[in-house]
Amino acid sequence: MRLRYSPASPFVRKVVVAAMETGLDGRIERIATDPMKRKDRDGAPNPLGKVPSLETDDGIEIYDSPVIVEYLDHVAGGNRLIPASGRARWDALRRQALADGILENTILVFIETLRKPDRRSENWIAHNRRVIARAIDALEAEAAGLGEAADIGHLTVAIALDFVDQHFPDQDWRATHPTLARWFDRYRTRLSLAATRLEPASAPG
Ligand SMILES: N[C@@H](CCC(=O)N[C@@H](CS)C(=O)NCC(=O)O)C(=O)O
């Protein structure tokens, strides 16, 4: 398998973490890709030009990250990252979606802050930061039910909280979300997460 890879992308990180958790990481070749550079976007197998994108051993191109995660889960025999059925399945997929939303809104804020101050929309930044804050509130409300499972919900939530810490060091969410903070500070020591910390980026690629 071949993964279009950027060390600054939290969505790529999710795929690498998923590969490590399923023991598939060693079967995945990484193709360094900067999705913000035209030379890497032009002719990219994902017409959207985004990373991650995974080419399977059968030559099928798969994107985006939730679809790649589903593929890896399938290759690993199923029921590893995505519980096969019941409440656990829907919680894992919903939490992945919620955490992906935190990532997407964080990237929107980051891109906006790259603009010159006179071209920047403070309203847009505030809107996206409110979305992120609501998502973190929702996670605090269910944090007592988070455990040690290595499903895609737990893993993506940890990746999203790391990304918030990286991009908003001023946002002291731990003070107001103590149950989530306790869970996160324990869970983020998992090997797959500790081994994949993101490199700071000038752009979120
Ligand atoms: N929904 C996508 C999001 C992927 C994404 O936004 N990737 C960013 C890097 S973090 C990217 O390639 N950005 C380039 C672009 O948006 O043109 C996924 O889950 O894979």
The ligand as an SDF file (V2000), in Angstrom:
LIG
                    3D

 20 19  0  0  0  0  0  0  0  0999 V2000
  -11.8850   15.0660    4.9490 N   0  0  0  0  0  0  0  0  0  0  0  0
  -10.5070   14.8560    4.5920 C   0  0  0  0  0  0  0  0  0  0  0  0
   -9.6860   16.0650    4.9680 C   0  0  0  0  0  0  0  0  0  0  0  0
   -8.2710   15.9900    4.4290 C   0  0  0  0  0  0  0  0  0  0  0  0
   -7.5890   17.3430    4.4670 C   0  0  0  0  0  0  0  0  0  0  0  0
   -8.2190   18.3940    4.6720 O   0  0  0  0  0  0  0  0  0  0  0  0
   -6.2870   17.3120    4.2620 N   0  0  0  0  0  0  0  0  0  0  0  0
   -5.5280   18.5500    4.2000 C   0  0  0  0  0  0  0  0  0  0  0  0
   -4.2240   18.3850    4.9550 C   0  0  0  0  0  0  0  0  0  0  0  0
   -4.5320   18.3520    6.6870 S   0  0  0  0  0  0  0  0  0  0  0  0
   -5.2050   18.8610    2.7740 C   0  0  0  0  0  0  0  0  0  0  0  0
   -4.8200   17.9970    2.0190 O   0  0  0  0  0  0  0  0  0  0  0  0
   -5.3750   20.1410    2.3970 N   0  0  0  0  0  0  0  0  0  0  0  0
   -5.1020   20.6130    1.0740 C   0  0  0  0  0  0  0  0  0  0  0  0
   -6.3200   21.2460    0.4900 C   0  0  0  0  0  0  0  0  0  0  0  0
   -7.3390   21.4070    1.1810 O   0  0  0  0  0  0  0  0  0  0  0  0
   -6.2740   21.6280   -0.6590 O   0  0  0  0  0  0  0  0  0  0  0  0
   -9.9860   13.5790    5.2730 C   0  0  0  0  0  0  0  0  0  0  0  0
  -10.5470   13.1890    6.2840 O   0  0  0  0  0  0  0  0  0  0  0  0
   -9.0510   12.9560    4.7430 O   0  0  0  0  0  0  0  0  0  0  0  0
  1  2  1  0
  2  3  1  0
  2 18  1  0
  3  4  1  0
  4  5  1  0
  5  6  2  0
  5  7  1  0
  7  8  1  0
  8  9  1  0
  8 11  1  0
  9 10  1  0
 11 12  2  0
 11 13  1  0
 13 14  1  0
 14 15  1  0
 15 16  2  0
 15 17  1  0
 18 19  2  0
 18 20  1  0
M  END
$$$$
